[in-house]
Amino acid sequence: MNKFEQLKNKLTQLETKDKNFKNFGSELHKYQLNPCLSEAEIQAFEAKNRITLPDDYRNFLLEVGNGGAGPGCYGLVKLEVNKEISEGENDYYLSQPFLLKKAWNCPHLLNPGEEFVDIDEDKLTQGTMYVANYGCDIHSRLVITGEQRGTIWINDCGSDGGIYPCSLQIASFYHYEGYVIEEEELESVLSEPALSFYDWYDNWLDKSLEADYI
């Protein structure tokens, strides 16, 4: 069984366990995935946006599904294959390199007296794709270009939380109701490396299966 078959197997287990859709967001997606994309459809999207999708995400689209069951309020966002993704005046938004290498503008990492830096958010999220919404304007974004390619970052600018890597602990916090990160741990946690798309989705499955509230 390859690793993508393992994801599908876990999703089936989760659907069986959570028959009443108590898991966050499940009442909308009901653990169903949209049909997979074809190689031709993915190549057309890549050509339109002048990118190559990270392998984990690309293979997920080919072997598992195109959005549907997944983390957050609404599940995994569907890839609109005929769409060129741009933000503001930034053409070929996805092909521009993601610039961040560490957490940015997070309150817990600011020095005493240091204030938030007001920078165009579109510039900071270029080279990334929106893949899930955790509510309160907190988004997961998959990095498409740059040194962090293939990893998941959290955009929490809407709640003045900055942009930061979705590490194992951060993912667990968002994917398991009751998972606690202590105040004194935050600086360390925000400095941990971001998960890959596969590991991020797998974490959602694992934490959901562990939950005693479903």
C-alpha positions as CSV (number, residue, x, y, z in Angstrom):
1,M,0.0,0.0,0.0
2,N,1.5,3.3,-1.0
3,K,1.3,6.4,1.2
4,F,-1.7,7.9,-0.6
5,E,-3.6,4.6,-0.3
6,Q,-2.9,4.9,3.4
7,L,-4.5,8.3,3.5
8,K,-7.6,7.0,1.8
9,N,-7.7,4.1,4.2
10,K,-7.6,6.4,7.2
11,L,-10.3,8.6,5.7
12,T,-12.6,5.6,5.3
13,Q,-11.9,4.7,9.0
14,L,-12.7,8.3,10.0
15,E,-16.0,8.3,8.0
16,T,-17.0,5.1,9.7
17,K,-16.1,6.4,13.2
18,D,-17.7,9.8,12.8
19,K,-21.2,8.9,11.6
20,N,-22.8,11.9,13.2
21,F,-20.3,14.4,11.7
22,K,-19.1,15.8,15.0
23,N,-15.6,16.5,13.7
24,F,-14.9,20.2,12.9
25,G,-16.0,20.9,9.3
26,S,-17.3,17.4,8.6
27,E,-20.9,18.3,8.5
28,L,-20.1,20.1,5.2
29,H,-17.7,17.7,3.4
30,K,-19.1,14.6,5.0
31,Y,-15.7,12.9,4.4
32,Q,-16.3,13.0,0.7
33,L,-13.6,13.9,-1.9
34,N,-14.1,15.5,-5.3
35,P,-12.9,13.4,-8.2
36,C,-9.2,13.2,-9.0
37,L,-7.7,15.4,-11.7
38,S,-6.1,14.0,-14.8
39,E,-2.4,14.6,-15.7
40,A,-3.6,16.8,-18.5
41,E,-5.7,19.0,-16.3
42,I,-2.8,19.4,-13.8
43,Q,-0.4,20.3,-16.6
44,A,-2.8,22.8,-18.0
45,F,-3.1,24.5,-14.6
46,E,0.7,24.5,-14.2
47,A,1.2,26.0,-17.6
48,K,-1.4,28.7,-17.0
49,N,0.3,29.7,-13.7
50,R,3.9,29.0,-14.8
51,I,4.6,26.6,-12.0
52,T,5.1,22.9,-11.2
53,L,3.0,21.8,-8.2
54,P,4.9,20.1,-5.3
55,D,5.0,16.3,-5.7
56,D,2.9,15.5,-2.6
57,Y,0.1,17.8,-3.6
58,R,0.3,16.8,-7.2
59,N,0.0,13.1,-6.4
60,F,-2.8,13.8,-4.0
61,L,-4.8,15.4,-6.8
62,L,-4.0,12.4,-9.1
63,E,-4.6,9.6,-6.6
64,V,-6.8,10.8,-3.8
65,G,-9.1,13.7,-4.8
66,N,-9.4,17.4,-5.7
67,G,-10.5,18.9,-2.5
68,G,-13.3,18.0,-0.2
69,A,-12.7,16.1,3.1
70,G,-9.9,17.7,5.0
71,P,-8.9,20.2,7.7
72,G,-10.7,23.3,8.7
73,C,-14.2,24.7,8.4
74,Y,-14.9,23.6,4.9
75,G,-12.3,20.9,4.2
76,L,-9.6,20.9,1.6
77,V,-10.1,23.6,-1.0
78,K,-10.8,22.5,-4.6
79,L,-8.2,23.4,-7.2
80,E,-9.8,25.4,-10.0
81,V,-7.9,24.0,-12.9
82,N,-8.9,26.7,-15.4
83,K,-8.0,29.5,-13.1
84,E,-4.9,31.7,-13.2
85,I,-4.3,32.6,-9.5
86,S,-3.3,36.2,-8.9
87,E,-3.6,38.7,-6.0
88,G,-3.9,42.5,-6.5
89,E,-1.6,43.5,-9.3
90,N,0.8,40.5,-8.8
91,D,0.5,38.6,-12.1
92,Y,1.6,35.0,-12.0
93,Y,1.3,35.2,-8.2
94,L,2.1,31.5,-7.7
95,S,5.3,31.6,-9.7
96,Q,6.8,34.4,-7.5
97,P,9.0,33.0,-4.8
98,F,7.7,32.8,-1.2
99,L,10.0,35.0,0.7
100,L,9.6,33.9,4.3
101,K,12.0,31.5,6.0
102,K,10.7,31.9,9.6
103,A,7.7,33.2,11.4
104,W,6.8,36.8,10.6
105,N,5.2,39.4,12.8
106,C,4.1,36.9,15.4
107,P,3.4,38.7,18.7
108,H,5.3,36.1,20.7
109,L,8.4,36.7,18.6
110,L,8.4,40.5,18.7
111,N,11.1,42.2,20.9
112,P,10.0,44.5,23.7
113,G,8.8,47.8,22.1
114,E,8.9,46.3,18.6
115,E,5.7,46.9,16.6
116,F,4.1,45.0,13.7
117,V,5.6,45.8,10.3
118,D,3.0,46.9,7.8
119,I,3.8,45.1,4.6
120,D,1.5,44.2,1.7
121,E,0.2,40.8,2.6
122,D,0.0,39.8,-1.0
123,K,3.8,40.2,-1.3
124,L,4.3,37.9,1.8
125,T,2.0,35.2,0.5
126,Q,3.1,35.2,-3.1
127,G,4.2,31.7,-4.2
128,T,1.6,30.1,-2.0
129,M,-1.9,28.6,-2.5
130,Y,-4.8,28.7,-0.1
131,V,-5.8,25.1,0.9
132,A,-7.9,25.3,4.1
133,N,-9.7,27.8,6.3
134,Y,-9.6,27.3,10.1
135,G,-12.0,30.1,10.8
136,C,-11.4,33.6,12.3
137,D,-9.6,34.5,9.0
138,I,-6.9,31.9,9.7
139,H,-5.8,30.1,6.5
140,S,-3.4,27.2,5.6
141,R,-1.3,27.9,2.6
142,L,0.8,25.5,0.5
143,V,4.1,26.9,-0.6
144,I,4.6,26.4,-4.4
145,T,7.8,28.2,-5.0
146,G,10.9,29.2,-3.0
147,E,13.0,27.5,-0.4
148,Q,9.9,26.4,1.6
149,R,8.3,24.7,-1.4
150,G,5.9,21.9,-0.6
151,T,5.3,22.9,3.0
152,I,2.3,24.3,4.8
153,W,2.3,27.8,6.4
154,I,-0.4,29.5,8.4
155,N,-1.6,33.0,7.5
156,D,-3.1,34.5,10.7
157,C,-2.7,38.1,9.6
158,G,-6.5,38.6,9.8
159,S,-6.3,38.0,13.6
160,D,-2.9,39.9,14.0
161,G,-1.1,36.6,14.5
162,G,1.3,36.9,11.6
163,I,2.4,34.2,9.2
164,Y,4.2,31.1,10.5
165,P,5.2,27.6,9.6
166,C,2.6,24.9,10.3
167,S,4.8,22.6,12.4
168,L,3.7,19.3,13.9
169,Q,2.6,21.0,17.1
170,I,0.8,23.8,15.3
171,A,-1.0,21.3,13.0
172,S,-2.0,19.3,16.1
173,F,-3.4,22.4,17.8
174,Y,-5.6,23.2,14.8
175,H,-6.6,19.5,14.2
176,Y,-7.4,18.3,17.7
177,E,-9.9,20.1,20.0
178,G,-8.2,20.4,23.3
179,Y,-4.6,20.2,22.1
180,V,-2.8,22.8,24.2
181,I,0.4,24.8,23.5
182,E,1.5,26.5,26.6
183,E,2.4,30.2,26.5
184,E,6.1,29.6,27.4
185,E,6.3,27.1,24.5
186,L,5.1,29.4,21.8
187,E,8.4,30.9,20.8
188,S,10.0,27.5,20.4
189,V,6.9,26.0,18.6
190,L,6.8,28.9,16.1
191,S,10.4,28.2,15.2
192,E,9.8,24.6,14.3
193,P,9.9,23.5,10.6
194,A,6.7,23.4,8.6
195,L,5.1,20.1,7.7
196,S,4.8,18.9,4.1
197,F,1.4,18.8,2.5
198,Y,1.2,15.1,3.0
199,D,2.2,15.2,6.6
200,W,-0.2,18.1,7.3
201,Y,-3.2,16.1,5.8
202,D,-2.1,12.9,7.6
203,N,-1.9,14.8,10.9
204,W,-5.5,15.9,10.4
205,L,-6.5,12.3,9.8
206,D,-4.5,11.0,12.8
207,K,-5.7,13.6,15.2
208,S,-9.3,13.2,14.1
209,L,-9.1,9.5,14.6
210,E,-7.7,10.0,18.1
211,A,-10.5,12.3,19.1
212,D,-12.7,11.0,21.8
213,Y,-15.4,13.6,21.1
214,I,-16.6,12.0,17.8
